[in-house]
């Protein structure tokens, strides 16, 4: 979970851990709907005050309660985004603000736009799923002190690489609608149940995930959102 910095004075309670499981399951299910490969979901053990986990690339990840590892965002993203300590959020690199030739070229690559939009939806799905589960009202405005690893801030940074200013709000709207689909939400809860039980899932994860939905997520220019059929992933 990336929205919330761990409080090392407070143990991870059973209730809080359950919310984290729903958060990570939301990431995984929506990423899968978008056609993004999910390698692993994991959550810290109940009662933990600190937790770290090694990523598939051998990087130790800390300062989080859970994780959802997926295939990478478009490689071009790393060329365009940076963390601003001064502004406290992800932004387009300053050196690209004066000359937009490379950025504009990327904006017009259809595959790039679709893949990036999918990652935005997948990032938003964690906090949205958690909010839906906790019935606290849905918001995609990041909390104070979210930091460089906040899902919402990264999603907003990604959205700045797309040509329409409504990308972030559009992604939030269609992601929330997808999560509210009874079949999708049932998958989120089923995966959350298993994650809560075992704590770390990599092998067999595909059994809990849906197949990719063709032509989803849609562009904000789409005239009408078409309902989609949720199918289990073929194993």
MARMARDO-923177 format. One line per field, with one value per residue (C-alpha): residue number from 1; residue in one letter; z, y, x. Coordinates in nm, 2 decimals. Each point is the difference from the previous one (the first is absolute). Last residue first. Layout:
% residues N
n NUM ...
res A ...
Z Z ...
Y Y ...
X X ...
***
This chain:
% residues 235
n 235 234 233 232 231 230 229 228 227 226 225 224 223 222 221 220 219 218 217 216 215 214 213 212 211 210 209 208 207 206 205 204 203 202 201 200 199 198 197 196 195 194 193 192 191 190 189 188 187 186 185 184 183 182 181 180 179 178 177 176 175 174 173 172 171 170 169 168 167 166 165 164 163 162 161 160 159 158 157 156 155 154 153 152 151 150 149 148 147 146 145 144 143 142 141 140 139 138 137 136 135 134 133 132 131 130 129 128 127 126 125 124 123 122 121 120 119 118 117 116 115 114 113 112 111 110 109 108 107 106 105 104 103 102 101 100 99 98 97 96 95 94 93 92 91 90 89 88 87 86 85 84 83 82 81 80 79 78 77 76 75 74 73 72 71 70 69 68 67 66 65 64 63 62 61 60 59 58 57 56 55 54 53 52 51 50 49 48 47 46 45 44 43 42 41 40 39 38 37 36 35 34 33 32 31 30 29 28 27 26 25 24 23 22 21 20 19 18 17 16 15 14 13 12 11 10 9 8 7 6 5 4 3 2 1
res X X X X X X X X X X X X X X X X X X X X X X X X X X X X X X X X X X X X X X X X X X X X X X X X X X X X X X X X X X X X X X X X X X X X X X X X X X X X X X X X X X X X X X X X X X X X X X X X X X X X X X X X X X X X X X X X X X X X X X X X X X X X X X X X X X X X X X X X X X X X X X X X X X X X X X X X X X X X X X X X X X X X X X X X X X X X X X X X X X X X X X X X X X X X X X X X X X X X X X X X X X X X X X X X X X X X X X X X X X X X X X X X X X X X X X X X X X X
Z -1.69 -0.18 0.20 0.13 -0.22 0.07 -0.28 -0.08 0.00 -0.26 0.11 -0.24 -0.22 0.05 0.02 0.36 -0.15 0.10 0.25 -0.16 -0.37 0.06 0.37 0.12 0.18 0.37 0.29 0.29 -0.19 -0.14 0.34 -0.01 0.09 0.12 0.32 0.33 0.33 0.01 0.15 -0.06 -0.35 -0.06 0.14 -0.20 -0.32 0.06 0.10 -0.33 -0.21 0.16 -0.08 -0.37 -0.02 0.18 -0.22 0.26 -0.06 -0.37 0.07 0.24 -0.27 -0.26 0.21 0.12 -0.35 -0.12 0.28 -0.07 -0.38 0.00 -0.11 -0.34 -0.17 0.23 0.18 0.28 0.08 0.11 0.27 0.12 0.03 0.18 0.25 0.06 0.06 0.26 -0.03 -0.02 0.30 0.13 0.26 -0.01 -0.16 -0.38 -0.17 -0.16 0.23 0.06 0.31 0.33 -0.08 0.13 -0.30 -0.24 0.14 -0.02 -0.36 -0.10 0.17 -0.19 -0.33 -0.07 -0.08 -0.24 -0.17 -0.06 -0.12 -0.26 -0.12 -0.05 -0.21 -0.21 -0.05 -0.09 -0.25 -0.17 -0.05 -0.03 0.35 -0.04 -0.28 0.21 0.28 -0.23 -0.17 0.32 0.04 0.29 0.24 -0.09 0.21 0.29 0.02 0.01 0.35 0.30 0.32 0.30 -0.17 0.12 0.02 -0.36 -0.10 -0.37 -0.31 -0.37 -0.08 0.25 -0.17 -0.33 0.13 0.00 0.35 0.12 0.05 0.34 0.36 0.25 0.35 0.36 0.32 -0.13 0.12 -0.15 -0.33 -0.04 -0.37 -0.14 -0.33 0.11 0.29 0.35 0.28 0.31 0.31 0.32 0.29 -0.09 0.20 -0.29 -0.26 -0.28 -0.33 -0.34 -0.36 -0.28 -0.37 -0.15 -0.38 -0.13 -0.23 0.12 0.18 0.16 0.13 0.14 0.19 0.13 0.13 0.16 0.17 0.14 0.16 0.11 0.18 0.15 0.14 0.16 0.15 0.16 0.17 0.12 0.14 -0.13 0.31 0.08 0.10 -0.34 -0.18 -0.35 -0.28 -0.15 -0.36 -0.13 0.10
Y -2.10 0.23 0.30 0.02 0.19 0.34 0.12 0.37 0.28 0.26 0.35 0.26 0.27 -0.11 0.31 -0.08 -0.30 -0.34 -0.24 -0.24 -0.09 -0.37 -0.11 -0.19 -0.32 0.02 -0.10 -0.24 -0.31 0.22 0.01 -0.37 0.06 0.35 0.06 0.12 0.05 -0.35 0.07 0.38 -0.06 -0.27 0.22 0.30 -0.21 -0.10 0.36 0.15 -0.28 0.07 0.37 -0.08 -0.21 0.25 0.29 0.28 -0.06 0.08 0.31 0.12 -0.06 0.18 0.31 0.01 -0.04 0.28 0.23 -0.07 0.03 0.33 0.22 -0.17 -0.08 -0.26 0.04 0.19 -0.31 -0.17 0.26 -0.03 -0.38 0.04 0.24 -0.23 -0.31 0.19 -0.11 0.35 0.13 -0.02 0.26 0.15 -0.24 -0.03 0.11 -0.31 0.00 -0.26 0.01 -0.18 -0.33 -0.19 -0.24 0.28 0.20 -0.30 -0.07 0.36 0.01 -0.31 0.07 0.33 -0.16 -0.25 0.28 0.20 -0.32 -0.05 0.36 -0.05 -0.30 0.16 0.32 -0.18 -0.23 0.31 0.18 0.37 0.10 -0.15 0.24 0.29 -0.10 -0.02 0.34 0.17 0.24 0.24 -0.24 -0.29 0.11 0.05 -0.36 -0.06 -0.02 -0.23 0.18 0.18 0.34 0.05 -0.37 -0.04 -0.37 -0.05 -0.10 0.01 -0.25 -0.25 0.01 -0.11 -0.36 -0.04 -0.11 -0.32 -0.33 -0.02 -0.04 0.07 0.09 0.02 0.21 0.24 0.17 -0.27 -0.16 -0.18 -0.02 -0.34 0.05 -0.23 0.23 -0.07 0.07 0.22 0.04 0.20 0.01 -0.34 -0.12 -0.17 -0.10 0.25 -0.05 -0.15 0.00 -0.15 -0.01 0.19 0.03 0.31 -0.08 0.28 -0.25 -0.14 0.34 0.04 -0.33 0.06 0.35 -0.08 -0.31 0.23 0.23 -0.29 -0.15 0.33 0.03 -0.34 0.10 0.30 -0.22 -0.26 0.28 0.10 0.11 0.36 0.17 -0.07 0.21 -0.11 0.26 -0.02 0.05 -0.27 -0.33
X -0.51 -0.25 -0.07 -0.36 -0.24 -0.17 -0.22 0.02 -0.26 0.07 0.10 -0.13 0.14 0.36 0.22 0.11 0.17 -0.12 0.16 -0.08 0.00 -0.02 -0.05 0.30 -0.08 -0.09 0.23 -0.03 0.13 0.28 0.16 0.09 0.36 0.05 -0.20 0.13 -0.19 -0.17 -0.34 -0.04 0.13 -0.27 -0.28 0.13 -0.01 -0.36 -0.09 0.15 -0.16 -0.34 0.05 0.06 -0.32 -0.21 0.12 0.08 0.37 -0.05 -0.20 0.28 0.26 -0.22 -0.03 0.36 0.14 -0.22 0.10 0.37 -0.04 -0.19 0.29 0.02 0.33 0.15 0.33 -0.17 -0.20 0.32 0.06 -0.35 0.03 0.33 -0.17 -0.29 0.22 0.21 0.36 0.14 -0.18 -0.36 0.09 -0.35 -0.24 -0.04 -0.32 -0.15 -0.31 -0.27 -0.22 0.08 -0.16 0.31 -0.02 -0.07 0.29 0.24 -0.11 0.06 0.34 0.11 -0.18 0.17 0.33 -0.16 -0.20 0.32 0.18 -0.27 0.02 0.37 -0.05 -0.27 0.20 0.32 -0.18 -0.16 0.33 -0.11 0.10 0.34 0.07 -0.12 0.23 0.30 -0.06 -0.12 0.29 -0.01 -0.19 0.22 0.30 -0.24 -0.09 -0.37 -0.12 -0.04 -0.08 0.15 0.05 0.35 0.09 -0.12 0.00 0.07 -0.19 0.08 0.28 -0.13 -0.33 0.15 0.04 -0.38 -0.11 0.17 -0.16 -0.17 0.09 -0.27 0.13 -0.10 0.05 0.26 0.31 0.23 0.08 0.33 0.10 0.08 -0.17 -0.29 -0.05 0.14 -0.24 0.02 -0.21 -0.01 -0.24 -0.16 -0.30 -0.17 0.26 0.08 -0.18 0.09 -0.11 0.20 0.08 -0.29 0.01 -0.18 -0.29 -0.23 -0.23 0.32 0.11 -0.36 0.02 0.35 -0.04 -0.33 0.16 0.27 -0.26 -0.22 0.29 0.09 -0.35 0.03 0.34 -0.17 -0.26 0.25 0.22 0.34 0.18 0.04 0.33 0.16 -0.27 0.02 -0.03 -0.35 -0.08 0.23 -0.16
***
